[in-house]
């Protein structure tokens, strides 16, 4: 019987052992193919020199037998240039500033929405969740273009304010092509990514804790800060990281809604790749951006482990 048990491919859980390996291997293969490999290619290009060719850079590593030559040819000139040119430093700082402010605005707007959804009757909660994700049924690019029609000087917002008498017929709203328009577009586009993690955390909360606090004379505002908010911290951190990380590298919204003074690293990266065709420098910009985001990514992963 012992020999039969040893040769049996079925595990104690009732399934073949290879299926367990498949479940583990597939995500790692996916990460290697679509994250590690592209990152290594970008890292390799960042150590290259710009050249008038196709592709527009000088390769530094063209074979597994030239590892020694590869290290000898490494050129940190692109990384040094990033520290010397204030354009890139301000691009990184401006991206972090816009991402931080946008994340705070998303939290201030998304938390009351998620709390209202969690406190709503259970019969209508699925409908509320569907309304939150409803914008995803439309193309992201189309939704951003719609804000152009709303925020431009002769757009719908100006027409509305003129109609209700808050603006004169010769006045126009000057929001388009400013940072305010960028914040509006970002908050609108990323709001579901903040609301859903918050709703998931708040919906699991035991409401009897609030009832006990009320019975003990705790005012509602104090019960919120002592009970509700601390218990929702996993959702707060998850929503903040899910929003902050992609906003930092956002390109479409600042390009369509922002002005010439709206400086974000995503626009700078696009300009270097497609405008200046300086792939090595653009790759160095991308590598530094990834390093900047490693810390929030690690925080998010650690928080997810705690939730699980």
C-alpha positions in Angstrom: 0.0 0.0 0.0 2.9 2.3 0.7 4.3 1.8 -2.8 0.9 2.5 -4.3 0.6 5.8 -2.3 4.0 6.9 -3.4 3.3 6.3 -7.1 -0.2 7.8 -7.1 -0.1 11.2 -9.0 -3.2 12.3 -7.0 -2.4 14.5 -4.0 -4.1 14.5 -0.7 -6.3 17.4 -1.9 -7.8 15.2 -4.6 -6.1 16.7 -7.7 -3.0 15.8 -9.8 0.2 17.2 -8.4 1.1 18.9 -11.8 -1.9 21.2 -11.5 -0.5 22.7 -8.3 2.8 23.4 -10.1 0.9 24.9 -13.0 -1.0 27.3 -10.8 2.3 28.4 -9.3 4.4 28.5 -12.5 1.9 30.4 -14.8 2.0 33.7 -12.9 5.8 33.6 -12.7 6.0 32.9 -16.4 3.7 35.8 -17.1 5.8 38.2 -14.9 9.0 37.1 -16.6 7.6 37.5 -20.1 5.8 40.8 -19.7 7.7 42.5 -16.8 11.2 41.2 -16.2 12.1 40.7 -19.9 10.9 44.2 -21.1 12.6 45.8 -18.0 15.9 44.1 -18.9 15.6 45.3 -22.5 14.9 48.9 -21.3 17.8 48.6 -18.8 20.1 47.5 -21.6 19.1 50.3 -23.8 19.6 52.9 -21.0 23.4 52.0 -21.0 23.6 52.5 -24.8 24.5 55.6 -26.9 22.2 57.4 -29.3 22.9 56.6 -32.9 21.3 57.6 -36.3 20.1 54.1 -37.1 17.2 51.7 -36.7 16.8 51.2 -33.8 18.3 54.6 -32.8 20.9 53.4 -30.4 24.3 51.6 -30.3 23.9 48.0 -28.8 26.1 47.2 -25.9 25.3 43.5 -25.5 24.7 41.3 -28.4 25.5 37.8 -27.1 25.7 35.6 -24.1 29.4 35.1 -24.7 30.3 38.8 -24.3 29.4 39.4 -20.7 32.8 40.8 -19.9 32.6 43.2 -22.9 29.1 44.1 -21.8 30.2 45.4 -18.4 33.2 47.2 -19.9 30.9 49.0 -22.3 28.4 50.1 -19.7 27.8 53.9 -20.1 26.2 55.8 -17.2 26.2 59.0 -19.2 22.4 59.0 -19.6 21.9 58.7 -15.8 24.4 61.4 -15.1 22.6 63.7 -17.6 19.3 63.1 -15.8 20.9 64.5 -12.6 22.3 67.5 -14.4 19.3 68.7 -16.4 16.7 70.3 -14.1 14.0 69.4 -16.7 14.0 65.8 -15.6 14.3 66.5 -11.9 11.3 68.8 -12.0 9.4 66.3 -14.1 9.9 63.6 -11.4 9.0 66.0 -8.6 6.0 67.4 -10.4 4.7 63.9 -11.2 5.0 63.0 -7.5 3.3 66.2 -6.5 0.4 65.7 -8.9 0.1 62.0 -8.0 0.1 62.8 -4.2 -2.5 65.6 -4.5 -4.7 63.5 -6.8 -4.6 60.5 -4.5 -5.6 62.7 -1.5 -8.5 64.2 -3.5 -9.5 60.7 -4.6 -9.5 59.5 -0.9 -11.5 62.6 0.2 -14.1 62.0 -2.5 -14.0 58.2 -2.6 -14.2 57.4 1.1 -17.7 59.0 1.6 -19.0 57.2 -1.5 -17.6 53.8 -0.3 -19.0 54.4 3.2 -22.4 55.2 1.8 -22.3 52.1 -0.4 -21.3 49.9 2.6 -24.1 51.4 4.8 -26.7 51.1 2.1 -29.3 48.2 2.2 -27.8 45.0 0.9 -30.4 44.8 -1.8 -29.1 47.8 -3.7 -25.4 47.4 -3.1 -24.8 45.5 -6.3 -26.5 48.3 -8.2 -24.3 50.9 -6.6 -21.2 48.8 -7.4 -22.3 48.6 -11.0 -22.8 52.4 -11.2 -19.2 52.8 -9.9 -17.7 50.6 -12.6 -20.1 51.8 -15.3 -17.5 54.3 -16.8 -15.3 51.4 -17.6 -17.8 50.3 -20.2 -16.6 53.3 -22.3 -13.1 53.8 -23.7 -10.7 55.6 -21.4 -9.6 57.9 -24.3 -13.1 58.8 -25.2 -13.9 59.7 -21.6 -10.9 62.0 -21.5 -11.8 63.6 -24.8 -15.3 64.2 -23.3 -13.7 66.4 -20.6 -12.2 68.6 -23.3 -15.7 69.4 -24.6 -16.7 70.2 -21.0 -13.7 72.3 -19.8 -12.7 74.2 -22.9 -13.4 78.0 -22.8 -16.5 77.6 -25.0 -17.5 74.2 -23.6 -20.4 72.9 -21.7 -19.3 74.2 -18.3 -19.1 77.7 -19.6 -22.5 77.3 -21.3 -24.0 76.0 -18.0 -22.7 78.8 -15.9 -23.8 81.4 -18.4 -27.3 79.8 -18.5 -27.8 79.9 -14.7 -26.5 83.4 -14.5 -23.2 82.8 -12.6 -21.2 84.1 -15.6 -21.7 86.9 -18.1 -22.2 86.2 -21.8 -18.7 87.5 -22.5 -17.0 85.5 -19.7 -15.5 82.0 -20.1 -14.2 79.4 -17.7 -10.4 79.3 -18.0 -9.7 75.8 -16.7 -8.7 73.9 -19.8 -5.0 73.5 -20.3 -4.2 74.0 -16.6 -3.3 71.8 -13.7 -6.9 72.1 -12.5 -8.1 70.3 -15.6 -5.5 67.6 -15.1 -6.7 67.0 -11.5 -10.3 66.8 -12.7 -9.4 64.3 -15.3 -7.3 62.2 -13.0 -9.9 62.2 -10.2 -12.7 61.3 -12.6 -10.7 58.5 -14.3 -9.2 56.9 -11.2 -12.2 57.3 -8.8 -13.4 53.7 -9.2 -10.0 52.3 -8.3 -10.2 54.2 -5.0 -13.9 53.4 -4.2 -13.8 49.7 -4.8 -11.0 48.8 -2.4 -12.5 51.1 0.2 -16.0 49.5 -0.2 -14.5 46.0 0.1 -12.9 46.9 3.4 -15.9 48.8 4.8 -18.4 46.2 3.8 -16.7 43.6 5.9 -16.7 45.7 9.0 -18.8 44.5 12.0 -21.4 47.2 12.6 -22.0 45.9 16.1 -18.8 47.6 17.1 -20.4 51.0 16.2 -23.5 50.0 18.1 -21.5 49.2 21.2 -19.6 52.5 20.9 -22.9 54.3 20.7 -24.2 52.5 23.7 -21.1 53.6 25.7 -21.7 57.2 24.8 -19.2 57.6 22.0 -20.2 60.3 19.6 -20.5 59.3 15.9 -17.5 61.4 14.8 -15.3 59.8 17.4 -16.5 56.3 16.6 -15.6 57.0 13.0 -12.0 57.9 13.8 -11.6 55.2 16.5 -13.3 52.3 14.8 -14.4 52.8 11.2 -11.3 54.5 9.8 -8.7 52.2 11.5 -10.6 49.1 10.3 -10.7 50.5 6.8 -7.0 51.1 6.6 -6.3 48.1 4.4 -8.7 49.5 1.8 -7.2 53.0 2.2 -3.7 51.8 1.6 -4.7 49.5 -1.3 -6.7 52.3 -3.0 -4.0 54.9 -2.5 -1.3 52.6 -4.0 -3.5 51.5 -6.9 -4.1 55.1 -7.8 -0.7 56.7 -6.9 1.5 54.3 -8.8 -0.2 54.7 -12.3 -0.9 58.4 -11.8 2.8 59.1 -11.4 3.5 57.8 -14.9 0.3 59.2 -16.4 0.6 60.5 -20.0 -2.8 60.7 -21.7 -4.6 63.0 -19.2 -1.8 65.6 -18.8 -1.2 65.6 -22.6 -4.9 66.2 -23.5 -6.1 68.3 -20.6 -2.8 69.9 -19.4 -1.0 72.9 -20.7 2.6 73.6 -21.7 3.5 74.2 -18.1 2.0 70.9 -16.9 5.2 68.9 -16.4 4.9 65.1 -15.8 7.4 62.4 -16.4 5.1 60.5 -18.7 5.0 63.4 -21.2 8.8 63.8 -20.9 9.3 60.1 -21.5 7.0 60.2 -24.6 8.9 63.3 -25.9 12.3 61.6 -25.6 11.1 58.3 -27.2 9.0 59.6 -30.1 10.0 63.3 -30.4 13.7 63.4 -29.9 14.2 59.7 -30.7 16.7 59.4 -27.8 15.9 55.9 -26.7 18.8 55.5 -24.3 17.9 58.6 -22.4 14.2 57.7 -22.4 15.1 54.3 -21.1 17.1 55.8 -18.3 14.1 58.0 -17.4 11.9 54.9 -17.3 14.3 52.9 -15.2 14.5 55.8 -12.6 10.7 56.0 -12.6 10.4 52.3 -11.8 12.9 52.6 -9.0 10.9 55.5 -7.6 7.8 53.3 -7.6 9.4 50.3 -6.0 8.7 51.6 -2.5 4.9 52.1 -2.9 4.7 48.8 -4.8 6.4 47.0 -1.9 4.0 48.7 0.5 1.0 47.7 -1.5 2.2 44.0 -1.8 2.9 43.9 2.0 -0.5 45.3 2.7 -2.2 42.8 0.4 -0.4 39.9 2.3 -1.8 41.2 5.5 -5.4 41.4 4.1 -5.1 37.9 2.8 
